[in-house]
Amino acid sequence: MNMKTISVKRSMISCAGHKCASMFIALGGIVLALQGCQTAPGRADAQPLGKAEVQRLFVGNTVESFNLNTKLTSFTYYHPNGELYQERLWARRTGTWTIENDGRICLSLNKRPAKCRHIVRADERYYKVLPDENGVPQKIVRYRYFAAGNSLAKQ
C-alpha cells in the first residue's frame, strides 16, 4: 500500500503555548478531513477487474471491507468451495459466493438472493461498485486488506 506521509522536524517548529496547540489541532483537522475524502462514496472511473484478478483477490482469503454508506466494517472468508463466512457487528453470517465470467462477484448471505457487483481498482485501492440511476458506477465498499487463509476460524 502506498501511503503519503507529512512530516515536520521538531527543530523547524517555534511556537509557544496555545498558539502551537491551535496550529496542531488545525493540522489534525486537515489530516482527518483528507482521510475522510478517501473513504467517501463516489464515482468510480476505473475499469472493472476481470475474473482472474477477482479470483486472485478473494479465493481462499479473508477480506476486510468497509461499507462507504453505512460505515460498517466486515471480515469475510471466501472459501474456495463457494461458501463464505462473515463477521460484522460481532455477529456471524454465512452464505455463498461466485465470480461471474465478466468478473462480477456475487454474494448471497443468509439464504437471500445473490447480489452481483463489479470490483475496480482506483488510487491503489480496491472497491465494489454499484451503478447509479444513470448507469454510472459508484463506489459502495472499500476493501482494506486481503489475508491468505481463514482468519475467522474458531481458535
N, C-alpha and C positions, 0 to 999 in steps of 0.2 A: 504494500500500500504506500502510495506516495503522499507524505504529509508535508505541508509547508509550515514552517515554524518561524515566529517572530521572536528575536532575542534582543535584549537590551543589556549592555555591560554595566555593571554596578558603578564603575568609575565615570560613566557618562552622565549619571543622574545626580543633579544637585538641586535638591528641593528640601523644604523643611515643613514639619507639622502637617496641618490639614491640607495644604496645597498639594503636597506629594501624595497623600492618601486620595485626594479627589482625582488626581491625574490617573492613578492606578485603577480606581473604580471606573472612571470613564473608559480607560483602555480595556478593562474587563468586560464592560458593557458592549463595546465594539466587537470584541472577540466572540462573545456569546451571540450577538446578532448575526455575525458571519457564520457561525456554526449552525444557527437556525436556518439559514438560507440553504445549507447543504441537505437538510432533511425535509424541506417543504415539498408538498406535492407540486408537480409542474409538468410541463410539456417535455416529452422525450423525443429528441431529434435523432437519436441513434437508430441504427438498423437492428432489427430483431436477430437474436442469435439463432444459429442453425441447430438441428437436432444433436449433432455430435458434441457441440460445445455445451449445450444444456446437460447432456448425459455426463460429460466430464465434471461439471459443477455439482450435480445432485446425486447421482447413483452411488449408494453406499456411504453418503456423507450426512453429517449433522450440520444444519444450516441455521444461523441466527438471522432472523428477518425483523424489520421494523416497519410497521404499517404507518405510512405518512399521514393518513387521515385520522385514525383512531389513536395514534401514538403508542400502540401496544407492541411489545416485543414477544416474539415466539421463537422457540427452538424446535426444529423438526428434523427427524431422522428419516431419510428416503431409502428404504430397504430395496436392494436390487430386485426382489421378487414383486415389487409393486405395492407393498404395504408401506404406510407411513405412521409415525408416532410423533405427536406434537405436545409440547408443554407451553401453556400460555396462562398467565394469571394463576400459577401454581396448580393448574388443572391439566390432566392428561386427556388428549383426544386421539382417536385413531381414525384411519381411513385408508384410501388407496390413491395411487398416483400413476400417471403415464406421461410419456412425451410423444406428441404427435409428429408426423413426418415433417411438418413445417416448423418444428422447434417449439411449439406451444407446450407448456407444462400444464397438465390437468390434475386438479386435486378434488377429491371427494372426501369430506370429513363428516363423521357421524352419520353415515349412510345417506347423505344428501346428494343431489345430482352434482356431477363434476362441473367445475368451472375451469376453463382453459384460458391461459394468458401467455403472451409473449414475454420473453426476458430480453433486456437490452443492456449494453454496456455504455455508460456515459461518464465522463470525468473520472475514469479509473474505478468506477463502482458499477455494481450490477443492480438492476431494478426490474420489478414486474410491472407491466404496463396494461392499461385498460383504455380502449378508445372512448373518447367523449362523444357527445351527441353529434358532432361534426366528423367523427371518424379519426380525430387526431389523438394519437397515443398519449396518455397521461401517466406519469409515474405514480404508482399507488403503494409499492412496497420497495424498501431498500434492503438488499442483502448485505449484512455486515461482515460475516465470515463463513467459510466453508471448512469444516473439520472432518478429516477422514474417520470413518467408523461411526459407531453408535454411542454418542456421548450421553444419551438418555437412558441407557441400560441400567437396570437396578444394580446397585452395588452390593 
